Amino acid sequence: MARKLFIGGLPYRTTNEELQEAFAKAGTVVSASIVTDRETGRSRGFGFVEMEDADADNAISMWNGKDFGGRMLTVSDARPKA
């Protein structure tokens, strides 16, 4: 079963591929996507990564509070949409 993680504090120039490569260091990445502004198409500075359950905890401990491209990441379990 895959678990969705919220990734905040991403540098605005980060690509989906870079996000996936970074989190692949912690385990198997099912999907990685950066949220973009609908009008401009620019990154909003956060995204989501889906990982296998066992790897998700490893990714949180590996990346939460760490520097990524000059910005401090916030990594946590994603909350369901309201």
Summary of the structure (lengths in Angstrom):
residues: 82
radius of gyration: 11.9
end to end distance: 22.1
largest distance: 36.8
contacts: 236
relative contact order: 0.32
helix: 24%
strand: 40%
